[in-house]
Amino acid sequence: MNPRSLTRALPLTPALVLLLLFLAGPIAYCAWIAFTDLQLTGQAESSFVGFENFRTAFRDEEFLNAVWLTLVFTVVSSLLGQNTLGLALASLMQRASKPVRTLTGGIVITAWVLPEVVAGFLLYAFFRKEGTLNALLGLLHLPSQNWLFTLPILAVSFANVWRGTAFSMLVYSAALNEIPKEITEAAEVDGAGGWRRMWHITLPMIRRSIGTNLMLNTLQTLSVFGLIWVMTRGGPGDKSQTLPLFMYEQAFQNSMIGYGTAVALLLLLVGSVFSVVYMRLLRTEV
């Protein structure tokens, strides 16, 4: 490397050192722990066990249940919920008056900026047996139930939709503003209805924004912990125990740090697979 290249790379050195120290270093250490039987208590020293933690995970019915619930939670709350509702709100706000846009945007964004723990307590109060939802159902003379007991994974999925839709709405609002009005006006003159304009014009033109939003939402949803922990703690039983909660239980409640870290690496692998798929879709030309 010539001196000029070294000079240009010099300003990046502090950032590179920080990334290696606080990102690559902990990840490498966690990767090593995943191949050991490290425990929090009752052990003098750990030993290398190879892939035993990973084999244990795939033989563990609780782990497989957590994988399934994580996929359900991600698909319902991120791919379908936040993504679809965010696009719908962004489209409606394009045609709404300024006061309506301001009020709607303020309400949705307020839910987004709330701390995860606060949002969890609010939705817990909404879904609990004596909560707001059952009170509203009672006013309508409809049957009530303990939603956090009968449908816990759907309850926490709705909570994640309520909290995270604002991000999708902002992404899609910016994307829709970039569509030339001449194109949509020409399609309207040609007799294309709203659904046809959405399917044949709007969605293809904001495809890259859709891919970016799906990737970021998916990665965020895969790591949701506090919201579910506050609302259900993974219960009742393990009916809402996603991978982050299962990982926490194994590592810090059962004291099996090695096994819990192996689960964390598997979760990281799932997120990486989603990222690769979305990145490949983003590179595809329209």
C-alpha positions as CSV (number, residue, x, y, z in Angstrom):
1,M,0.0,0.0,0.0
2,N,1.4,3.3,-1.0
3,P,1.8,6.3,1.4
4,R,-1.1,8.2,-0.2
5,S,-3.5,5.2,0.5
6,L,-2.2,5.0,4.1
7,T,-2.9,8.7,4.6
8,R,-6.4,8.4,3.3
9,A,-7.1,5.4,5.5
10,L,-5.7,7.0,8.6
11,P,-9.0,8.9,9.6
12,L,-10.8,5.5,9.5
13,T,-8.4,3.9,12.0
14,P,-10.2,5.0,15.2
15,A,-13.6,3.7,13.9
16,L,-12.0,0.5,12.8
17,V,-10.4,0.0,16.2
18,L,-13.7,0.6,18.0
19,L,-15.5,-1.8,15.7
20,L,-12.9,-4.5,16.3
21,L,-12.9,-3.8,20.1
22,F,-16.6,-3.5,20.8
23,L,-18.2,-5.5,17.9
24,A,-16.0,-8.1,16.4
25,G,-14.3,-8.9,19.7
26,P,-17.5,-9.8,21.7
27,I,-18.9,-11.7,18.7
28,A,-15.7,-13.8,18.5
29,Y,-15.8,-14.4,22.3
30,C,-19.4,-15.4,22.2
31,A,-18.7,-17.8,19.3
32,W,-16.0,-19.5,21.4
33,I,-18.3,-19.7,24.4
34,A,-21.0,-21.5,22.2
35,F,-18.6,-24.4,21.8
36,T,-18.0,-24.8,25.6
37,D,-20.0,-26.0,28.5
38,L,-19.6,-22.7,30.4
39,Q,-22.0,-22.2,33.3
40,L,-22.7,-19.4,35.7
41,T,-22.6,-21.5,38.9
42,G,-21.5,-24.9,40.1
43,Q,-18.5,-25.2,37.8
44,A,-14.8,-24.6,38.5
45,E,-13.8,-24.3,34.8
46,S,-15.3,-24.8,31.4
47,S,-14.3,-27.3,28.7
48,F,-14.6,-27.4,24.9
49,V,-17.6,-29.5,23.8
50,G,-17.6,-28.9,20.0
51,F,-21.0,-28.9,18.4
52,E,-22.7,-30.6,21.4
53,N,-24.7,-27.4,22.3
54,F,-26.0,-27.1,18.8
55,R,-27.0,-30.8,18.7
56,T,-28.7,-30.4,22.0
57,A,-30.7,-27.4,20.7
58,F,-32.0,-29.3,17.7
59,R,-33.0,-32.2,19.9
60,D,-34.7,-29.8,22.4
61,E,-38.5,-29.6,21.9
62,E,-38.6,-26.2,23.7
63,F,-36.0,-24.8,21.3
64,L,-37.9,-26.0,18.3
65,N,-41.1,-24.5,19.8
66,A,-39.2,-21.2,20.3
67,V,-38.1,-21.3,16.6
68,W,-41.7,-21.8,15.4
69,L,-43.0,-19.0,17.7
70,T,-40.2,-16.7,16.5
71,L,-41.2,-17.3,12.9
72,V,-44.9,-16.7,13.7
73,F,-44.1,-13.5,15.6
74,T,-41.9,-12.2,12.8
75,V,-44.3,-13.0,10.0
76,V,-47.4,-11.7,11.7
77,S,-46.0,-8.6,13.4
78,S,-43.3,-7.6,10.9
79,L,-43.8,-9.0,7.4
80,L,-47.6,-8.7,7.5
81,G,-48.5,-6.3,10.3
82,Q,-45.9,-3.4,10.3
83,N,-45.2,-3.6,6.6
84,T,-48.8,-3.7,5.4
85,L,-50.2,-1.2,7.9
86,G,-47.3,1.2,7.4
87,L,-47.9,1.2,3.6
88,A,-51.6,1.6,4.1
89,L,-51.2,4.6,6.5
90,A,-48.6,6.2,4.2
91,S,-50.9,5.9,1.2
92,L,-53.9,7.3,3.1
93,M,-51.9,10.2,4.5
94,Q,-50.9,11.1,0.9
95,R,-54.6,12.0,0.3
96,A,-55.5,13.3,3.7
97,S,-55.7,16.9,4.8
98,K,-52.9,18.4,6.8
99,P,-54.6,18.3,10.2
100,V,-55.4,14.6,9.7
101,R,-51.9,13.9,8.6
102,T,-50.5,15.7,11.6
103,L,-52.8,14.0,14.1
104,T,-52.3,10.5,12.6
105,G,-48.6,10.9,12.3
106,G,-48.3,12.2,15.9
107,I,-50.3,9.2,17.3
108,V,-48.4,6.6,15.4
109,I,-44.9,8.1,16.1
110,T,-45.7,8.5,19.8
111,A,-46.2,4.7,20.0
112,W,-42.8,4.3,18.3
113,V,-40.8,6.6,20.5
114,L,-42.1,5.0,23.8
115,P,-39.5,2.9,25.6
116,E,-40.1,-0.8,25.0
117,V,-40.9,-1.5,28.7
118,V,-43.5,1.3,28.8
119,A,-45.1,0.1,25.6
120,G,-45.2,-3.4,27.1
121,F,-47.0,-2.3,30.2
122,L,-49.5,-0.3,28.2
123,L,-50.3,-3.3,26.0
124,Y,-50.4,-5.6,29.1
125,A,-53.0,-3.3,30.6
126,F,-54.9,-3.4,27.3
127,F,-55.0,-7.2,26.9
128,R,-55.2,-8.4,30.5
129,K,-58.4,-10.0,31.7
130,E,-59.6,-6.8,33.5
131,G,-58.1,-4.6,30.8
132,T,-59.3,-2.1,28.2
133,L,-60.0,-4.5,25.4
134,N,-62.4,-6.6,27.5
135,A,-64.0,-3.5,28.9
136,L,-64.8,-2.4,25.3
137,L,-66.0,-5.8,24.4
138,G,-68.3,-5.7,27.4
139,L,-69.8,-2.4,26.3
140,L,-70.6,-4.0,22.9
141,H,-72.1,-7.1,24.7
142,L,-69.4,-9.3,23.2
143,P,-67.7,-12.2,25.0
144,S,-64.4,-11.4,26.7
145,Q,-61.4,-13.6,27.5
146,N,-57.9,-13.5,29.0
147,W,-56.1,-12.7,25.8
148,L,-52.6,-13.1,27.3
149,F,-53.6,-16.6,28.3
150,T,-55.6,-17.9,25.3
151,L,-53.8,-16.1,22.4
152,P,-50.5,-14.8,23.9
153,I,-48.3,-14.9,20.7
154,L,-51.0,-13.0,18.8
155,A,-51.3,-10.5,21.6
156,V,-47.5,-9.7,21.6
157,S,-47.5,-9.7,17.8
158,F,-50.2,-7.0,17.9
159,A,-48.2,-5.1,20.5
160,N,-45.2,-5.1,18.2
161,V,-47.3,-3.9,15.3
162,W,-48.7,-1.1,17.4
163,R,-45.2,0.0,18.5
164,G,-43.3,-0.4,15.3
165,T,-45.6,0.6,12.5
166,A,-44.4,4.2,12.6
167,F,-41.0,3.3,11.1
168,S,-42.7,1.6,8.1
169,M,-45.0,4.5,7.6
170,L,-42.1,7.0,7.5
171,V,-40.2,4.9,5.1
172,Y,-43.1,4.5,2.7
173,S,-44.2,8.1,3.0
174,A,-40.7,9.2,1.8
175,A,-40.8,6.6,-1.0
176,L,-44.3,7.6,-2.2
177,N,-43.3,11.3,-2.3
178,E,-40.6,10.4,-4.8
179,I,-43.0,8.9,-7.3
180,P,-43.6,11.5,-10.1
181,K,-47.2,12.7,-10.0
182,E,-47.3,12.7,-13.8
183,I,-47.1,8.9,-13.9
184,T,-50.0,8.4,-11.5
185,E,-52.1,11.1,-13.2
186,A,-51.5,9.6,-16.6
187,A,-52.6,6.2,-15.3
188,E,-55.7,7.7,-13.7
189,V,-56.6,9.4,-17.0
190,D,-56.2,6.0,-18.8
191,G,-58.9,4.6,-16.5
192,A,-56.7,2.7,-14.0
193,G,-58.4,2.3,-10.6
194,G,-56.7,2.7,-7.3
195,W,-55.8,-0.9,-6.8
196,R,-54.4,-1.2,-10.3
197,R,-52.3,1.9,-9.8
198,M,-51.0,0.5,-6.5
199,W,-50.2,-2.9,-8.0
200,H,-48.7,-1.9,-11.4
201,I,-47.2,1.5,-10.6
202,T,-46.7,2.3,-6.9
203,L,-45.4,-1.1,-5.7
204,P,-42.8,-1.6,-8.5
205,M,-41.5,2.0,-8.1
206,I,-41.0,1.7,-4.4
207,R,-39.7,-1.9,-4.5
208,R,-36.3,-1.0,-3.1
209,S,-37.9,0.8,-0.2
210,I,-40.1,-2.2,0.5
211,G,-37.0,-4.5,0.6
212,T,-35.1,-2.1,2.9
213,N,-38.0,-1.8,5.2
214,L,-38.6,-5.5,5.3
215,M,-35.0,-6.2,6.1
216,L,-34.8,-3.6,8.9
217,N,-38.1,-4.6,10.4
218,T,-37.3,-8.3,10.3
219,L,-34.0,-7.9,12.1
220,Q,-35.6,-5.6,14.7
221,T,-38.5,-8.1,15.3
222,L,-36.2,-11.1,15.6
223,S,-34.4,-9.4,18.6
224,V,-37.6,-8.2,20.5
225,F,-37.2,-9.1,24.1
226,G,-38.4,-6.5,26.5
227,L,-41.9,-6.1,25.0
228,I,-42.7,-9.9,25.3
229,W,-41.0,-10.2,28.7
230,V,-43.1,-7.4,30.2
231,M,-46.4,-8.7,28.7
232,T,-46.1,-12.5,29.2
233,R,-42.6,-13.5,30.2
234,G,-42.9,-16.1,27.4
235,G,-45.9,-17.7,29.0
236,P,-48.3,-19.1,29.8
237,G,-45.9,-22.1,29.8
238,D,-43.9,-21.5,26.6
239,K,-46.8,-20.3,24.4
240,S,-45.1,-17.0,23.6
241,Q,-41.4,-17.9,24.3
242,T,-39.5,-16.7,21.2
243,L,-35.8,-17.3,20.7
244,P,-34.5,-14.2,22.6
245,L,-36.6,-15.3,25.7
246,F,-35.5,-18.9,25.4
247,M,-31.9,-17.8,25.1
248,Y,-32.2,-15.6,28.2
249,E,-33.8,-18.5,30.2
250,Q,-31.1,-21.0,29.3
251,A,-28.2,-18.6,29.9
252,F,-29.3,-16.6,33.0
253,Q,-32.1,-18.6,34.7
254,N,-30.7,-22.1,34.0
255,S,-27.1,-20.8,34.2
256,M,-26.1,-22.6,31.0
257,I,-24.1,-19.8,29.4
258,G,-22.6,-22.0,26.7
259,Y,-26.0,-23.4,25.6
260,G,-27.6,-20.0,25.7
261,T,-24.8,-18.5,23.6
262,A,-25.2,-21.3,21.0
263,V,-28.9,-20.4,20.7
264,A,-27.9,-16.7,20.3
265,L,-25.6,-17.7,17.4
266,L,-28.4,-19.6,15.8
267,L,-30.6,-16.5,16.1
268,L,-27.8,-14.5,14.5
269,L,-27.7,-17.0,11.7
270,V,-31.4,-16.7,11.1
271,G,-31.1,-12.9,10.9
272,S,-28.1,-13.3,8.5
273,V,-30.2,-15.5,6.2
274,F,-33.0,-13.0,6.1
275,S,-30.5,-10.2,5.4
276,V,-28.8,-12.1,2.5
277,V,-32.2,-12.8,0.9
278,Y,-33.3,-9.1,1.1
279,M,-30.0,-7.9,-0.2
280,R,-30.2,-10.1,-3.2
281,L,-33.7,-8.9,-3.8
282,L,-32.5,-5.3,-3.6
283,R,-29.8,-5.9,-6.2
284,T,-32.4,-7.2,-8.7
285,E,-33.3,-4.7,-11.2
286,V,-36.9,-3.8,-11.8
